[in-house]
Amino acid sequence: MSLMRWMYPLALAVLATTALPWVSLPDASWLELGFLHWVEPHAPSLLTLLASSGLAGLPKVSWGLGFWLLLMAVGWMLSLGLARLGAFRADPWVAACVLLISTLILLFVVYPVGLSLQAAWLDEQGAASWSAGWERMFSQRIWSLGCLSGPLHCGVAWNTLGMGLAVGLGTTLLGLALALLGERGSSGRQTWLGPLLRLVAVLPIITPPFVVGLGLILIFGRAGLVNQFLEWAFDLNPGRWFYGAFGLWLAQMFAFTPVAFLLLRGVVQGISPALEEASQTLGATRMQVFRTVTLPLLRSGLANAFLIGFIESMTDFGNPIVVGGSFAVLSTEVFFAIVGAQFDPGRASALAWLLTLFALGVFFLQNKWSGQGNYTTVGGKGDGGLVAPLPRSVRWTAWTLVLPWLLMTVLIYAFAFWGGFVKTWGRDYAFTLNHFLTAFRIESSPFGLAWVGTAWQSLWTTLKLSALAAPLSAILGLLMAWILSRQVFVGRRALEFGTMMAFAIPGTVLGVSYVVAFNVPPLELTGTGAVIVLCFLFRNLPVGVRAGTAALGQIDRSIEESSALLRASTPQTIRWVLLPLLRPAFMAALIYGFVRSMTTVSAVIFLVTAENDLATTYIIGRVGNGDYGVALAYCSVLMLIMLLAAWGIQALVGERELGRRELPH
């Protein structure tokens, strides 16, 4: 069949969409639903819609349901045509997935971010100016090296880059220690430590980002427990030594290590014991096995964990604003450039450019470092081996790193939980439930239960939008990981970096970008819950992509080829063969997507409305009014909800079974 015959339905669809609006139809019919725009009875034509971006004399209209149905039909016909030409291994389903993902990335990441970034190259009058952009990006405040030659501070670019590298390395190392102890324990098997680590490790990612900083201030701040003890024991005056680079690094280590742990846990699980047993059979010691077999097989996962930790540190806003002190970073500089008295969107855009370029550089270095080897450990053959026990020195080193982190994490969240049950923190520690009643009071009325607490509306809205965004980001992230790992096509690297753009720029810039891009037709979404769901979806998408990429790097392609030889379609292979092997990655993406949607601040602070208020904006409002008790009480409720959600997700997704993996009981 020739390509032209494949394109006949597409031509008919375009002609129908162009011609039918001139036909007088009193009501929306099934034909309009299929080919037109379900906006009004007399829908505009396709030509009008495609020109609705502002051509002279043409009205701007919003894209409705019919347009998206038509776009999907056009995309499917284009996928059939590309597959017919031999692209994407002649698989129309793969072609359709690539087209769909590329369209979504262009529409909801590249387009809004591009609108925001172009402000860097505009002068004060709004005219294009390359010199204005270069002047903003290479100013003395950004690139100064004064800290090397005197008491002056270094530029925010060096501060951000150095902090990102330190946090990326630290979270990767600590996440690896947690994953090794949680999956291999003390004797090569999973023990009671695994469930305990999984419980404690998720605590920092199920709370609003500023809770970790507040908890550390209660311990190390000027009036914290450590300074009070030093003053009592050694008569040392309390100082502000905690605020700055050290305090920010410590806060981000506690906040972002769980992400590395969730990602690396699945990679550690996927290491085949047969390879380690073969090395031991040849006379290698436990340390030689760990150094020459285990660690090299973890290389891809370590690279992905470092990339996530680096970008998380660069784009973090909550911790720098709370404990950063005079240590300025790009994310806070962007925020003050947008909402401060100066209101300089050009400078904010220039700073966002630097963040994007930093992310691009680390992204390519990570690909170069991890892309030179083969990390396949999960094959089609049965695996009855036992994992090699950790060397004693590695085990004790891991315990030395993990124990302080565990104890401090429990202490931080004990303070945060306690703060919701006292009258006034710092003055009156008497027990009270008034803060919980203010936020979550329920009263009985003649019409049933009345949810009269001030926090109920924001809680229901947050739960609803997060529950919509989390599975979408997890599914789309794993699908993108499979396409990027298993398919070869022009623009694959560009598509992969496109997924990181929404993650690599500050949340405030992304929020402003969505307001600017989707405040007018054809995609008029500002003020709706849909724009918040989209922001959640594409903000959290890269974690699913990186987790899926690391997991797929361990799975032998022969498994998929065997499924194809048995006449399974591509969707069937993904559903019944790959997805069970990707359970740890899917669970990490699902948990991360849900809890980050529940606790994000900077990315949605410009998108919320009275009808779509969120939990974090409610908490920020209470903190701004000095009502810390209600804010901490709300944080406690959020922590409980997300712990239950994480447990439910783990129970629903289940564990991956790869051979025997542990000694019989």
N, C-alpha and C positions, 0 to 999 in steps of 0.2 A: 504494500500500500504506500503510495507516495506521501510526502510530507503535506502537500496541498490538501489531500483528502482528510488528513488529521485536522487541518485548520478550518475546514468548512464550518463545523459547529461554532467555532470562535467568531468567524465572520458573520454568521447568522445572529449570534448573540449581540454583537456590536451594532448591526443594522437594526435589530429589533429595539435595542435600547435607545438608539438615536431617533428612530422613526415613531415609535409608539407614543411618546409624549404629545404629539400633535393629534392623536386620535382622542376624541372626546369620550372620556370614561367617567361617569358620575361618581363611582365608588372604586376603591382599591380592589382590584380583582386578583385572582391567582396569578395572572400573567404579569401584573405589575409587581407582585411580590417576588416573582422569579427573576425578572429582567430589569425592573425599574428601581426606584428608590422609595422605600416605604416611609416617606416623610409627609406627604399630603396626597390627596386624590390625583391632582395633576402634577406629577413629578417632573423635575427638569431632566433634560436629556443627558446622556453620557458626555457629550461634547461640552455642555455647560458646566458639568461637574468637574471635568478634567481641567477646565479653564478657570475654576473658581478661586484660584490663588491670587487673583487681583488684576487680570487683564482688563484693559479699558472697556467700559460699556457692558461688562458681564457681571451679573450679581453673584455675591458670595453666598453659598449654601452649605449646609451641613451634610455630611455623608450619613446616610441612614442604613437600615438593615439590608435593603435591596442592593445597595452599592457593594456591601461586603460580600453578599451572596454572588453578585456578578464578578467581583474581583477573585473570589475563590474559584469560580468556574473558569475564568480566564487563566488563572494560575495553573489549574489542573490541565487545561488544554496545552498550555505552554510546556508543562512537565512531560506530557505525552510526546510532544514534538521533539523535545530535547532527548528523551530516551530513545525515540525512533532514530535519531541521528547518531546514537551510540554513546551519548554523554551519560555520566554516572552509572557506568556499566550496564546501560540499557534498562535501568530499573526506574520506572516512572515514580514509584513511591519515594525513593531517595531523592529524585529530582524535585518532587513536590515539597519534601521536607526542607531541602536546601533553599528553595525559593521562598517558602513560608518564613523560615528563620531569618533569611536575609532581609525580607521585607519588614519584619517586625523590628529587627535591629536598626535598619535605616529609619523607620518611622518613629520609633519610640526611644532611640538612643542617639544615633548620629544627628538626626534632624534637630531635636531640641538642644542638644549639647552644642551643635554647630552654631545655632542662633546665639547661644550664650557666649561662646568663645570668640565670635566675630567682633564683639564689643571691644576687644583688646586693640584692634587695628582701626579704631575710629577715634578722631580727635573730639574735642569738646563741642564742636559744632555738628558732629555726626558724620563728617566726611571721612572717606578712607585715608588713612595715614600710616604708612609703614614705620616712619620715625617715631610716632607716638607709641606704637606697640613695642618697639625695641627699647625705648626709653623706660617704659613701665616694667618690662621683663628684666632689665639689667640695671636697675637702680642700686644705689649704695646700700639701702636698707635690706635689700634681698640678698646680695652677694658679698657683703662686707666680711672681712676676715679679722676684725678688730680683736676678737678673743684670743688670737694667736700672738699678738704683739702688745697687749695691754689689758686694762680692765673693761674695755668695751665689749659689747655683745657681738656675736657673729650674726650674719644675715639669716633671715628666716628660711632661705633655701637650704643652707648648710645645716641649720638646726633640724629641719624636716627630714632631710636625706640621712643625716647621722642617726636620728631617732628611729627612722624606719628600718635602717640596717640593724641597729641594736635590738629592736623589738622583733624583727623578722628572725634573726638568729636565735634570740632567747626563747621565743615562743616555739620555734621548731625544735630546739633541743629539749625543752621541758615537755612539749607535746609528745616527742619520741619516748622520753623516759616514762611518761604516763601510759602510753600505748604498750610499751614492752612489759611493764609491770602488770598492767590490767589484763593483757592477753596471755602472758607466760608465767606470771607470778614468780614463785620461788623454785618451782621444780618442772618447768616446761608445760604446765597445764593452767587452765583458767581456775582461779580460786575465788574465795569470798572477796578478794581485793577488787576483782573486775567490776561487779555491780556497785561496790562502794565508790570506786573511782568514777564510774559513769554517772553516779548521782551527784557527787561533789563537783565534777568537772563541768557540768552544764550550768551550775549556779551563776557564774559570771555572765553567761550569755542570755539568761532569762530575766535580767533586771534592766531597768533603764540605765543608759551608759554613765550617768553621773553618780549612781549609787556606790560604785566601787570607789570613786574619788572621795565621796563624802565619808564612807567607812574608813578609808585610810587617813583622812583628816582627823577623825575621832581618835585614831591611834597615834599618828605621828605629827599631827598639827601642833600649832603653838600651844593650845590648851588640851592636847591629846594625852593619852595615858603615858606614852614614852617620855615626853617632856616633863610631865608632872612627876614621874618617878625620878628623872635626872635631877630635877630641882630639889626633891625631898632627900634623895640619897647623897648627892654630890654638891648641892647648893649652886647648880648651874642655872643661869637665867634662861627661860624658854626662848627659843629662836625660831626663825622661819626657814631653817635649813631644809625642810622637806619639800618646800615649794620650789619648783623649777625643773631642771632636766631629770634629776634623780627621781623625784616624786612622780613625774609624768611617765618615765620609763617603768617604774614599779606598777603604777595603775594600769598601764597598757599591758604589761605582762600578765597581770591577773585577769584582765578583761578579755584578752585575745588568745591565751593559751588553749582554752577549750576548743576553739575552732581547729587549731592544729591537731589536738588530740582526736577529735572526731574524724578528721581526714586521715590521719596516720593509723588509726585503729584498724580500719578496713584494709590498709596496705599491709600491716603486720599480720593480720589474719590470712592474707592471701599468699604468704610465702610458703612454698611447698616444702614439707619436711624431707622429701626424698633428696633434694639437693644438699641439705645439711647432713643427712645421714651418709650420703656418698662421700662428702668431705671427711667426715669422721672415720669412715671405713678406710680411707687412704691414710689415716694416721694423724689427721689434723687435731689440734687441741680445741677446746671450747672457744678460747679467744681467737684462734686462727679462723675457726668457722664463722664466728660473729663478724670478724674484720674483713674476711675475703669473700664471704658468701652472703650473709644476712644484710650487712650494710649496703653493699652494691645493689642488691635487689630492692632496697628501700629508696634508692636514689631519686626516682621519679616522684614518689610521694613526698620526700623531703623538699624537693624543689618546689612543688606545688604548695606545700605548707608555708615555706618561706615567702613565696609570692603573695599569698593571702595575708600573712602577718605583716609584711611590708606595706601593702596597700591599706590594710586596716589601720595601721599606725598613721600613715600619711593623711588619711581622710577623717580620722577621729576628731570629734568636736567636743564631746561632753567632758572627757578627762582633761584636755588642755585648758578648757575654760575654768575648771574647778581647781586643779592643782598645778597648772603650768606656771603660775606666777609671772615673772618677767621673761620667761623662756618662750619667745614667740615662735609659732609655727604657721605654715601656710593656711591650714584650715581655719584657724581663728582670725587670721588676717583677712581672709575672704569674707568671713561673716561680718566683721566690723566695716569692711569696705562696702558691704551691701546695706546693712541695717544701721550703721553708725551715722554720726552727724555729717561726715564727709560725703556719703553716698556717691561712691565712685565705681560704677559698674565696669568701667574700662580697666581699672586696676584689679578688681576682682576677677575679671576675665583673664588678665595677664597671669595672675597667680594660679588660676585654674589651668592655664596652658602649661605652666611649670609642673604642676602635679601630674598632668597627663603625660608629659615628656618623661618625667621620672618613672612613672608606671610603665611606659613603653620601653625604656631602657632596661629596667629590671625584667620585664616580660621577655625580651629577646635574650638576655643573659641566661634566664632560667631555662628557656627552650634550648639554647646552645649547650648548657651544662647537662641537662637531662635527656637530650635528644640523640645522644651518641651511642646509646646502648640498647640492649634488648632485656626487658624486665618481665618477660612472660614466665609465670610460675603456675598458672592454672590451666591445665590441659584437659584433653578429653578422656584420659585414662583415669582409672580409679586410684585413689591415694589413701593408703593405710598407714602412712608414716607418722611418727611422733616428733613434735617440734623439739629442737635442741634446747636444753636448759640454758639460761643466760649465764655467762661467765660470772664468777663471784665478784670480780672487780667491777664489772658493768652493773651487776645487780645492786651493789652497795653504792655506787655512784648515782644510779637512778634514784635509790631511796634517799640519798642525801639531797638531791634536787627536789624530789616530790614531797617529802614530809613537811618542810617549811611552807611550801605552797598550799598544801592541804590544810595545815593548821591556821594559816593566815586567812585563807578563804572562809573557813568555818567561823573564825573570829569576826571578820568583816561583816558577814551576813547575820551573825548573832546580834551585832550592834544595830544593823539596819532593821532587823525584826523587832528588837527591843524598843527602838525609838517610836514605834507606833502605839506602844502601850503605856507611855509615860505622859504626864500632863504637859510639861515644858522641858525640852532637852536642855540640860545645862543649869537649870534652876530648880525645877520641881520634878523629882523622879517618882512621884506617887503613881500607883497603878490606876489606869482608866481605860474604858472602852469607848469614850466619847468620840475619838477620832474615827473609829470604824463606824459608829452610828451616824456620824455626820456624812460620811461617804456612802454607806451601804445600808441605811435604815430601810426596813420593810414594815409597813403598817397594814392592819386589817381594815377593810372598808366594806360597806354594804354591797359593793360591786366586786369584791374579791381582794386579793393582795395588791397593795399600792407600793410601787418602788419609788419611795420618796427621797432616797439618798441622792446627794448631788453628783455622785460619780457613776450612777448606773448607766446613763445614756452613753457616756464616753466608753464605758466598758463593753456594752453590747455592740457598739459600732466597731470598736477595735477588734473584738472577737470575730465578728462577721467578715470584715475586710481581710483580716489575717488568715482566716480559714479559707477564703477564696484564693489568696495570693500564694500561700505556701505550697499546695500541691501543684499549682501551675508552674511555679519557679523550679520545683524539684523535677517534674516530668520534662519540662522544656530544657532544663539544664543537662539532664542525662542524655536526652535526645541529641542535643548539640554536642555533648562530649563524644557520643558514638559517631556522629557525622565527622567531627574534626579528627577523631582517632582512626577511623576506618575508611574514610573516603578521601580521594585525591581529586581536587578540582581547582580551577583558577580562582584566586581570591580567598583561599582557605585561611591563610594567615591573617588577612585583613578582617575576615569574619570573626576569627578568634579574638583579635584585639578589640573588635567592636563590642564584644560581650564584656570586656573589661573596662570600657570607657565609663559606664554608669557607676562602676565600683571605684574607679581611680580618681574621680573628681569629688570634691566635698559635697556632702548632702545638701548644703545650702544652695550651691550652684545648680545641682540637679533640680531642686524644688523650684528655684526661680526659672530655670530653663523650661520646665513643664508649664509654669504659669504663662510665660511669654509665648510658647509654641502652641498651646492648646486653649488659649483664651478667645480665639476667633475661629470662624469657619475656615476650612472644612471640618476640622476636628475640634469642636467646641466642647471641651470636657472640664474646664476649670470650674470648681465649685461642686463637682459631683463625686460620688464615692468611686467611680470608675478610674478617675485620674490618680487617686490614692492607691488603688489596687495595682495599676500599671507601674507606679513608682516603686511600690513594694516588690513587684515581680522582677523588674529589670535591675533594681538595686541589689537584690539577693541572688540573681541568676548566676553570677560567676562562681559562687561557692559550689553549686551543683555541677557546673562545667569542670572545675578543677578536681573535685572529688571523683567525678565520673571518669575523667581523663586518667587520673592516677590508678583507679581500679581497672579500667580497660587495658592499661599498659601491662597488666599481669595476666590477662586472659588470652590464651592462644587463639589465633584466628581460625585454626582448624575446626574448632567447635562450631563456629558459624558456618563454615564451609560444609561440614557434615550435615548440618540441619538443612542447608540449601540442597544438597544431594538427595535428601529424603523428601524433596518437593515441598518443603516449608517455605512460605512467603517471607519477605523481609519483616513485616510486622509480627508474624508468628515467631520468627527466630528471636526477635527482641523480647517479646512477651514471655515466651516459655523457656528460652535458653539463657539469654543474657541477664534479664532482670533479676532472676533468683541469685545470680552470681554478683549482682551489683547492689544487694540489699544494704550493706554498710554505707555505701556512697549515697544511696537513695535515702536512707534514714538520716544521715548527716545533713543532706540538703533539705529534707523535710523539716527536721527540728530547727535547723538554722533559719530557714525561710519563715517559719511560724514565729519563733521567738524574736527574731530581728524585726519582723513586721509589728509585733506587739510592743517593742521597746524603742523603735527608732524615733529620733527627734528632729535632727537637722534637715533631713530630706523632705519631711512633710509639714514643717512648721509654717510654710507659706501656702499649703494646699488645704488645710483644715478650714471648715466653716462651722457655723452654729449647728447645722444639721449633721455634720460629719466631724464632730469633735472626737479626739483620740485620747487614750489614757495618758500618754506622755505629755501632751500639751496641757491637759488638766493638771498633772503633777507640777509642771513648770510654773503654771499660774499660781498654784498653792505655795510653792517655794518662793516665788516673787513676792507674795503677800506675807511671807514669814510664817506661814502655817505648816511647819515641818512635820507636826504630828500626823495630820491628814495625809500629807504626801508620803510619809514612811508607811502609814497604814495601807495606803493604796499599793505601794511597792510590795508590801508583804502579800497582799491578795494576788497581785500579778505573779509573784514568785510561785505561790501555791498553784495557781491555775496552770502555769507553764511547766511546773514539775509534773503535774498530772498529765498534761498534754504530751510531754516528752516520754513519760512512761507508757501512755496509750499508743504513741507512735511506734515505740520499740516493740510493744506487744502485737500491734497490728502488722508491722513489716516483718518481724521475726528475725532470727539469726540465720546467717549463712552457714551451711554445713559443707565442709570441704574435707572429706575423709575422716579419719579417726581423730587426729589432732590432739588427743589427750589420753592419759593412761586410764584403763578401765578401773571402775570403783570396786 
